Amino acid sequence: MGQYHTIYNLDKKESYSAGGAKLWEKAYFTEGMMGLMVLLSNSNGRGGGDFYNPISPPLEKGEKYTMHINGKGRINVTKKDYLKLEKLLKEINGRWAGDRIVIQGDYAEKDDPSFIPEDVEFKDISRLVFENMRDILAFKSELIDCEHDDTPDVIKSIESELQYCR
């Protein structure tokens, strides 16, 4: 049988696992690695290709917010929409930036570097990461015609991954 790996944050006592896959398989699981990149990112959300809130807050007080859409102009959304996405992002975006991280398999032994004993408790945040990513992508998918990109497929893949989360 293969060895299953979990990613541990030693500083926050949290863990993240991209499903019931082995190390090599996890490396190819795009959504799982996207979640890890968002957790570790020190500057996500400042440039194209980032995982960010597409809604721009208003320049002045009021309820008019704008969602920027690649090549399709703008869509008006509410302050509630903006705040919802900000909350989802805040929970995961850069959460592990600068922390000590260990990837350990279930065949680890005491003399391995950075060995983590089984009796040390870590909070599994896998469900939080996948649900937040799914909800952000689903929100964007509702407002934008996504038939020409892979967003619906990514959402399905994330939903499938949730079955492995505690």
C-alpha positions as CSV (number, residue, x, y, z in Angstrom):
1,M,0.0,0.0,0.0
2,G,1.0,3.6,-0.5
3,Q,1.8,6.2,2.1
4,Y,-0.7,9.0,2.7
5,H,0.7,12.5,3.5
6,T,-0.7,15.4,5.5
7,I,0.7,18.9,5.6
8,Y,1.2,20.2,9.1
9,N,1.6,23.8,10.3
10,L,3.8,23.5,13.4
11,D,3.2,27.1,14.5
12,K,-0.6,27.1,14.3
13,K,-1.1,23.4,15.1
14,E,-3.2,23.1,12.0
15,S,-3.2,20.5,9.2
16,Y,-4.3,20.4,5.6
17,S,-4.7,17.3,3.5
18,A,-5.6,17.3,-0.2
19,G,-7.7,14.2,-0.1
20,G,-7.1,10.5,0.1
21,A,-4.1,10.6,-2.2
22,K,-0.4,9.7,-2.0
23,L,2.3,12.3,-2.2
24,W,2.9,12.0,-5.9
25,E,-0.9,12.1,-6.6
26,K,-1.3,15.2,-4.4
27,A,1.3,17.1,-6.5
28,Y,-0.9,16.6,-9.5
29,F,-4.1,17.6,-7.8
30,T,-4.5,21.2,-8.9
31,E,-7.2,22.2,-6.5
32,G,-5.3,20.8,-3.5
33,M,-2.2,22.6,-4.5
34,M,-4.2,25.8,-5.2
35,G,-5.4,25.6,-1.6
36,L,-1.9,25.2,-0.3
37,M,-0.6,28.1,-2.4
38,V,-3.4,30.3,-1.0
39,L,-2.5,29.3,2.6
40,L,1.2,30.0,2.1
41,S,0.9,33.1,-0.1
42,N,2.4,36.3,1.3
43,S,1.0,38.6,-1.3
44,N,-2.0,36.9,-2.9
45,G,-4.7,39.2,-4.4
46,R,-2.5,41.9,-5.8
47,G,-2.2,40.8,-9.4
48,G,-3.6,39.0,-12.4
49,G,-3.8,35.2,-11.9
50,D,-4.2,35.5,-8.1
51,F,-7.0,34.0,-6.1
52,Y,-8.7,37.2,-5.0
53,N,-12.0,39.1,-4.4
54,P,-13.0,40.3,-7.9
55,I,-15.4,42.9,-6.4
56,S,-13.9,46.4,-6.1
57,P,-15.2,48.5,-3.1
58,P,-16.7,51.8,-3.9
59,L,-14.5,54.9,-3.9
60,E,-17.1,56.7,-1.8
61,K,-19.7,55.6,0.7
62,G,-22.7,53.8,-0.8
63,E,-23.9,50.4,-1.9
64,K,-22.6,50.4,-5.5
65,Y,-19.8,47.9,-5.8
66,T,-18.4,46.8,-9.1
67,M,-17.2,43.3,-10.1
68,H,-14.5,43.4,-12.8
69,I,-14.8,40.7,-15.4
70,N,-12.1,39.9,-17.9
71,G,-13.0,41.5,-21.2
72,K,-16.7,41.7,-20.2
73,G,-16.9,45.0,-18.5
74,R,-18.4,45.4,-15.0
75,I,-21.3,44.0,-13.1
76,N,-22.9,45.8,-10.1
77,V,-23.0,43.8,-6.9
78,T,-23.9,44.6,-3.3
79,K,-21.8,45.5,-0.3
80,K,-23.0,42.2,1.3
81,D,-21.5,40.3,-1.7
82,Y,-18.2,42.1,-1.2
83,L,-18.1,41.5,2.5
84,K,-19.0,37.8,2.1
85,L,-16.1,37.3,-0.3
86,E,-13.7,39.2,1.9
87,K,-14.6,37.0,4.9
88,L,-14.1,33.8,2.9
89,L,-10.7,35.0,1.7
90,K,-9.5,36.4,5.1
91,E,-10.0,32.9,6.6
92,I,-7.5,31.3,4.2
93,N,-5.5,33.9,2.3
94,G,-1.9,33.9,3.7
95,R,-3.0,32.1,6.8
96,W,0.2,30.0,6.9
97,A,2.6,32.6,5.3
98,G,5.9,32.5,7.1
99,D,5.0,29.5,9.3
100,R,7.0,26.3,9.8
101,I,5.4,23.6,7.6
102,V,6.1,19.8,7.6
103,I,4.7,17.3,5.1
104,Q,4.6,13.9,6.8
105,G,3.3,10.5,5.7
106,D,1.6,7.9,7.8
107,Y,4.8,5.7,7.6
108,A,6.9,8.4,9.3
109,E,9.4,7.2,11.9
110,K,10.9,8.9,15.1
111,D,14.2,9.5,13.5
112,D,12.8,11.4,10.4
113,P,13.6,15.1,10.3
114,S,10.8,17.1,12.0
115,F,8.9,13.9,13.0
116,I,5.4,14.6,14.4
117,P,4.2,12.0,16.9
118,E,0.6,10.7,16.4
119,D,-0.4,12.0,19.9
120,V,0.2,15.7,18.9
121,E,-3.2,17.3,18.0
122,F,-3.6,19.5,15.0
123,K,-6.8,21.1,13.8
124,D,-7.7,19.9,10.3
125,I,-8.6,23.0,8.2
126,S,-9.0,21.1,4.9
127,R,-12.7,21.5,4.8
128,L,-12.5,25.2,5.6
129,V,-10.0,25.7,2.7
130,F,-12.0,23.7,0.1
131,E,-15.4,25.2,1.1
132,N,-14.1,28.7,1.0
133,M,-12.4,28.2,-2.4
134,R,-15.6,26.5,-3.7
135,D,-17.8,29.3,-2.5
136,I,-15.6,32.1,-3.9
137,L,-15.5,30.3,-7.3
138,A,-19.3,29.5,-7.2
139,F,-20.1,33.2,-6.5
140,K,-18.0,34.3,-9.5
141,S,-19.5,31.5,-11.6
142,E,-23.1,32.7,-10.9
143,L,-22.3,36.2,-12.1
144,I,-20.1,35.4,-15.1
145,D,-20.8,33.2,-18.1
146,C,-18.2,30.5,-17.4
147,E,-18.9,28.2,-20.3
148,H,-15.6,29.1,-21.8
149,D,-13.4,28.4,-18.8
150,D,-12.9,25.6,-16.4
151,T,-14.5,27.1,-13.3
152,P,-17.4,24.7,-13.2
153,D,-15.1,21.7,-13.5
154,V,-12.8,23.1,-10.7
155,I,-15.9,23.6,-8.5
156,K,-17.0,20.0,-9.1
157,S,-13.5,18.7,-8.3
158,I,-13.5,20.7,-5.1
159,E,-16.9,19.3,-4.1
160,S,-15.6,15.8,-4.8
161,E,-12.6,16.5,-2.6
162,L,-14.9,17.5,0.3
163,Q,-15.9,13.9,0.8
164,Y,-12.4,13.2,2.2
165,C,-12.5,16.1,4.6
166,R,-13.3,15.7,8.3
